[in-house]
Amino acid sequence: MKKILKYISKYWTSYIIPIMFMVFGIALDMLNPKITGMFIDDVIKDGQYHLTTKLLIGILGIAFSRSIFMYIKEYRFDKTSSLISRDLKKDLFNHIQSLSFSYFDKKNTGELMSRVDSDVDRIWETIGFGLALFIENILYFIIASICLFSISWKLTLIALIPMPFLALVAIKLEKEIDQTFEDISDNTSEMNTIAQENLAGVRLVKAFAREKYELSKFFNFNKKNHDLSIKKFKVFGKYFPLFDFLSNICILLVIIIGGIFVIQGSLSVGELVQFNLYAWMIIWPMRMLGWLSNMIAQANASSKKIFKIMDTEPEIKNKINAIELKDMKGHIKFNNVSFKYDDEEILKGVNLDIAPGSTVAIMGSTGSGKSTLTNLIGRYYDVTEGSVTIDGFNVKDLHLNTLRSQMAVVPQDVFLFSDSIEENIKFACESATLKDVESACEKACAKNFIESLEDKYDTVIGERGIGLSGGQKQRLSIARALINDSKILILDDSTSALDMDTEFQLLKNIYDHCAHMTTIIIAHRISAVKNADMIVIMEDGNIAEQGNHASLIAKGGKYYDIYREQFKDLGLCEEEVV
Ligand SMILES: Nc1ncnc2c1ncn2[C@@H]1O[C@H](COP(=O)(O)OP(=O)(O)OP(=O)(O)O)[C@@H](O)[C@H]1O
């Protein structure tokens, strides 16, 4: 909560006006019991009927002015809390963006969505409605207590007897409900994850007829949510009647003791009624303590979750005085590189020298570490041992933005935004024109199919490219990588869904038009790699073979085995393929 207070303190001046209007409104409210008292003592008891109109106009005027003051107060409080929640959401989102790949490997989208959305909203509710209620309660309590003391200090002390007990009940409630709100917050995020994954993978669920299984998973969390809500209401059910009971005791004491004072003549009937009305003004804040405890507990649970993310340091960040390597040549070197995911060793002492402007193809069995190797170039992960250098500079010393902005990566798992084709491609280069988009699409062999669509480049594609074939999605993501004239291009198994002809043409375009780029192609088909300057065969986290097509065929090793396997059915002789 301390960290939330830091956000609130930034806007403390914005609270001056609403608090001022709150004070005006409360001050006016304090006049009502006084007028009621005068009505009883002066009009009814003493027969001063001429005062009736004045008193009624007073009540009306108070009601009218108070509603204006309270409107301004409400509006300004809500506005300020919206600004605070906007800042919090912005900072949280910014921070999430700064976190490294390894963080997202362990977190799921649903959980992060819950933090950015519902947890921030819960805090927004508390600092909007809750904070206003809290300040209002304190002001009512102080001002009403002063009025009570001015009528009868003895009766006031008696009326205040149940107050410490009420405060104790509020503290106990807050403590008891705190853990329940944390559990609700955790369960909500897990439920969001299930819902988000189920909806994103709805086609897979239907294809395997797993609707029942998915529903039961969701229902389990939904039931847990229901049980936690019941638990929450049970706690409320235990404490809320106590708030009512203790506040009624207060009124009972006022009526009994105040009645005795009236009989003894030390208090008039009008004053007793007036006192009773003021007493309600201090009881009401006490009754609201339950709601406030509830809100504080919710906000506390949410802020713990939010600040756990905010306190996570990105594993990969810029060094102080990081080098801005502006005009990269694209000379990549792996120097005895080892890499571990947690404790699992994936790469084991890899040495590889990739000349600037060359094309390197990486082949190897699944899980042999091909993607991992390329992930180290843009520092998506840091090497465990050894170093990766670009143009002689250790990537750890380079400024992340300048490094990554000179690289174009087409990941294995194609991701497209639910936006137009043009916007999806321009994602990599905001300043690109439609002509640039067309040219990139031409190189990626996507131009023909895009231009056959009714809305061409304005065609809006569904979430993750729904509505397009696998090969079309791959070509769009390659076009997105080609729009930027990057120095390093990495294609991670990005042509696997293309037919041989299209793949051949696309790679030819890359060889012809992107000769200045250092290109790394991860692929499984000989047809995709045979023209590369160097072919690297990965096996179990290390380089088993490297060389060009001809030398590897001549060597008769692993590459040759793959080659024979892929071409055996075609009955081509080696010379024909080579
Ligand atoms: N984020 C990760 N966290 C933990 N382990 C991972 C992670 N990514 C990959 N691995 C593991 O690292 C190993 C190498 O994975 P990598 O993706 O580099 O293989 P690959 O050769 O590219 O495989 P494929 O051809 O199937 O894409 C695998 O055993 C994989 O399970």
The ligand as an ORCA input file, in Angstrom:
! r2SCAN-3c Opt
* xyz 0 1
  N      12.018    -21.123    -23.167
  C      12.531    -22.333    -22.901
  N      12.636    -22.742    -21.641
  C      13.177    -23.951    -21.336
  N      13.622    -24.812    -22.274
  C      13.529    -24.453    -23.554
  C      12.971    -23.184    -23.942
  N      13.013    -23.097    -25.288
  C      13.566    -24.251    -25.723
  N      13.874    -25.048    -24.699
  C      14.535    -26.345    -24.792
  O      15.779    -26.142    -25.415
  C      16.062    -27.172    -26.314
  C      16.432    -26.574    -27.675
  O      15.306    -25.881    -28.172
  P      15.342    -25.110    -29.552
  O      14.038    -24.467    -29.745
  O      16.546    -24.278    -29.601
  O      15.520    -26.335    -30.559
  P      15.433    -26.319    -32.147
  O      16.645    -27.032    -32.601
  O      15.203    -24.949    -32.665
  O      14.167    -27.238    -32.349
  P      13.060    -27.188    -33.534
  O      13.721    -27.668    -34.782
  O      12.059    -28.152    -33.050
  O      12.571    -25.809    -33.598
  C      14.847    -28.082    -26.342
  O      15.140    -29.222    -25.563
  C      13.767    -27.293    -25.689
  O      12.939    -28.119    -24.939
*
